[in-house]
Amino acid sequence: MGVFSTTGRSGAAGLAVLLSSAAWDAASAQSVTLPEINVTDTRLTGVRRGAGTTPGEAGPAPAAPGDRIGTANVPDNGGGITGASTTVITRENLARAPDATVADILSRETGVQISNLYGAVGGAATTVDVRGFGITGPSNTLVLINGRRLNDWDLPGFDLSSLGKDSIERIEVTRGNSGSVLYGDGAVGGVINIVTRNGVGQPSGARLEAGYGTFATREGNASANVSSGPFSASIYANGLDSTAYRWNNAIKQRNAVGDLRYTTDTWSVFLNIGTDDQSMRLPGPRNIIPGSGIDQYDTDRRGTSTPLDYGNKQGQRYTGGFTAMLAPGVELIVDGGIRKKAQQAGYFSDFSQQYVDTDLTTSSLTPRFNINQTWWGIPVKAIAGVDLYRTDYASDRSLYFGYTPIHQYDGRQKSLAGYGMMTFGVLPTTDLSIGGRVQRTQTQLTDIYDPFAPQNMTFPEGGPLDEAQNNRSWHLGFEHRFGSHFAIFGRAATSFRVPNVDERIGTGPFAFPLPPPSFRLRTQTSDDIEGGVKFQFGPFFLQSSVYRMNLENELHLNPITGANTNFDPTRRTGVETLASWNVTDWLRLKGNLTRQEAIYREGPFQGKFVPVVSKWTANAGLSMDLWQKYLTFDAVMRFASERFLDSDEANLGTMMIPSHAVVDIRFGGAIENFFWSVAIQNLFDRKYFDYGNGVSFTGATLDFISLFPLPGRTFMAKAGVKW
């Protein structure tokens, strides 16, 4: 079939020492921390031991260099959640990355895997999975912008292609479920916090960039910022057009984000607005029927069986708020927002013609207090707040555009939560943190079925549903440092995930006669335990951690009944190791190796592996300043071992998603205000895929296989100017 394959699951064993592309300056070898908390950054907090002995004394002074262990990309103190494993992708990492998309860049991080369905151009509809959840990764990985949750109530999750790389200041990846205390349900595998850029403290300027690449891909980026005294404003916009890799695969994407601020020493006011518009054609899978001679993947991997299918999406985000210092070391933050997403999609296969028109509106209010003080000689950082969210959902499902809806789904979800987390510097070498969250969620969902509407298959009316539930999560973590070169850290935590609306709508099993969906599913819960070590010797840094995650009532599609359901208990275990080495001031290396397993603990699939999860992933590469900043070179190797196809819970393994290694490179440079880059993805033109589905009718072998092929070698050349 022409798919590049390595030696299999054990093929990663020889990658024990790996170094992935990075782009940070020589100062990154010093111990640093994330910026102080503010309304647009994050809720994560850290502790620094300093002077002061009385309660209420303003924030502790920063620790001296060397008494913390971390780098610019692996922050000390777990990036704020003590005991957690966190890495930070900086603005320079993003700018110099050979990878074309934000999702590709995230896939270089330890414990992160991605799946592509539509050719991966622009990263559209690429899903991100942290710590081994496979196809449900987007629902178990919480995505934030500036510390505010973006996961919608539907199944697709947040589309990372709706953010331009140029608008991002940094990305914080916190692995594990401790983020559930601060951010709520869905933070099971981890939290990805995207911090956008603003004009505060920056000189006024502008930037223009244009690019052209394979598949007639055209990309444009424009940004500008202005600052005058306490006032600042910025805007970032980008657009992408491409015919993309496969037939009926064209995409058009437009994104913009703007930020207005008024900042003083004691208070600030801000407004952040974002918008995105995506039009995408859907090529569908390449199908294989074993033993029949039908193999579309091998004979026509760029083809399509769905030449008319499409999906469009429009989104808007509005966030505003203020901050005020109420007392030394005590800050009040009040912010709120409205997020809207409209989706239209048409599917025209022989058996499932359908037009879907869906609107989602999410409103939120999230006031909180940040405390950074010293109490009786003990440094304390704390955050406590209330999260109030409401989501309204309306989806009409008809045979074709303009036809009378067959089903009209109307849903509403409201949640109210209180949370708090405190971190204490109990010793100059030891930090402890404890936190908890209580959340009440009310869900309502109805379905109006019109038996007289034109339709090709009758699906009965579902529901109604009206239920309320209370959920809790907690976190306990520590870090202890043995001098300036060695530290240990650990944590234990619980989390929960409330079923989303698409999972509830899909609770009706595929059987005849078709039973009505009940919309009822139990809330998924998990408990984590994790421990690790950190070493730092001058410019070399190493971190390794081991974790175990037990889940109850995991939400997943049952391959036998075709209905969404709560599975039997599952377990994730893993070892994650990452390293960085600033060899010289012009050569920097970074890499990671992950070994993880996701298995069913009980039930008919006991001992089987969860599909679409690689046991081994690894990344290797380098970043070089060949001639100062005039000529730079970056390279990345991304490896993932084989995985079972989606829906192959029985691990029949008739066909697997093969292991693959992909190399991306980038040359770039800058001369005064002019800059340029040439990037090549998949340098060695490997033919591969990272997502597929297999269905068994007999229970002995996979009888129908659907694969989603990815492009071979592609290039992108860009040039721009700034002033």
Secondary structure as UniProt FT lines:
FT   HELIX           9..15
FT   HELIX           26..29
FT   TURN            39..41
FT   TURN            55..56
FT   STRAND          57..58
FT   TURN            65..66
FT   HELIX           76..80
FT   TURN            82..83
FT   STRAND          85..90
FT   HELIX           91..96
FT   HELIX           102..106
FT   TURN            107..108
FT   TURN            110..111
FT   STRAND          112..115
FT   TURN            119..120
FT   HELIX           121..123
FT   TURN            124..125
FT   STRAND          127..130
FT   HELIX           134..136
FT   HELIX           137..140
FT   STRAND          141..145
FT   TURN            146..147
FT   STRAND          148..149
FT   HELIX           160..162
FT   HELIX           165..167
FT   STRAND          168..175
FT   HELIX           179..183
FT   TURN            185..186
FT   STRAND          190..196
FT   TURN            200..201
FT   STRAND          205..213
FT   TURN            214..216
FT   STRAND          217..228
FT   TURN            229..230
FT   STRAND          231..242
FT   TURN            247..248
FT   STRAND          251..263
FT   STRAND          267..281
FT   STRAND          286..289
FT   TURN            290..293
FT   STRAND          294..295
FT   HELIX           296..299
FT   TURN            301..302
FT   TURN            307..308
FT   STRAND          310..327
FT   TURN            328..329
FT   STRAND          330..347
FT   STRAND          354..365
FT   STRAND          368..375
FT   TURN            376..377
FT   STRAND          378..398
FT   TURN            401..402
FT   STRAND          407..427
FT   TURN            428..429
FT   STRAND          430..449
FT   TURN            451..452
FT   STRAND          465..482
FT   TURN            483..485
FT   STRAND          486..497
FT   HELIX           501..505
FT   TURN            506..507
FT   STRAND          524..537
FT   TURN            538..539
FT   STRAND          540..552
FT   STRAND          555..557
FT   TURN            559..561
FT   STRAND          564..566
FT   STRAND          570..582
FT   STRAND          587..600
FT   TURN            604..607
FT   TURN            611..612
FT   STRAND          616..627
FT   TURN            628..630
FT   STRAND          631..640
FT   STRAND          643..644
FT   TURN            649..650
FT   STRAND          656..657
FT   STRAND          660..671
FT   TURN            672..673
FT   STRAND          674..681
FT   TURN            683..684
FT   STRAND          692..695
FT   STRAND          704..707
FT   STRAND          714..722
//
